[in-house]
Amino acid sequence: MELNLRRPLAFFDLETTGVNIATDKVVEIAIVKILPGGSEEVYTKKVNPGIPIPPASSLFHGIYDEDVKDLPLFKDLAQEIADFIGDADLAGYNSNKFDVPMLMEEFLAAGVDFSLEGRAFIDVQNIFHQMEQRTLKAAYRFYCDQSLENAHQAEADVRATYEVLKAQLEKYNGVAFEDKHGEVSYPVVNDVQALHTFTNLSKPVDFAGRLVYNEDGEVTINFGKHKGKNVTDVFDVEPSYYAWMQNGDFPRYTKKVLENIWNAYKSQKKEVKTKEATEGEGHVKREFKKKVDEPGKPITNDMLKSLQDRFGK
């Protein structure tokens, strides 16, 4: 199918050092510009981000510091990229939430005036999510090939959910799943613990998703300016953050979990201080004992002469 275009449409994707639009940087940009009539122009460049690429990001997109250390920075290519895009409309996958704002962040940092005014933005992910809805009603139709009557009545929804799970177990029996690290498994099996593991891939600590486990099993903040940071590291640099969350509009269970973490953190800090104080006191006692146990120096004629000169006797 040929797209019906009045002007060029630039499909683009960015690989980056991370997902924080304010602090992360582009390491690769690819643009396929479709022209009216169906012809294509392609632009692909790896970029030196100017900051280290975290190992987790490198595992995800396969680009390492060594690959880009001698390449130009984005600011050196910014005008070239802006000229290639020209007046094209923009398209991508999750592009409205990530790629477009990330691209604009880089253009602004480079001092390149790239205007979004008058452009159309097509986010293919949004079409997917809108047309293939992830509601219980849609799942019941997809897996059970039936229409859900009395949707949003509690018992009807519960029974539909039960039927959907059984249908999923049949449909995905022996079907492979590849995670973001490229590891393949067969996770949808008739086992509660296995299903628990697979349906909690985001590893929430509080179920609201404000606190999540990282890959090392540490509790991290999952929103705002401290997103991705270890909770206790945040307490170290900004102790008032705990009070802010406790007084903020957060779920009660999130606050309860945070309180448990805070209490454990304070207890550990107290233990460390007590240990340091005990060790310090022990050191003082050892030094004092050492001084006491040291044999006195014998009085010499030089010492007597020095006293006589000083006091005149």
Order of alpha helices (4+ residues) and beta strands (2+ residues): beta-beta-beta-alpha-alpha-alpha-beta-alpha-beta-alpha-alpha-alpha-beta-beta-alpha-beta-beta-alpha-alpha-alpha-alpha
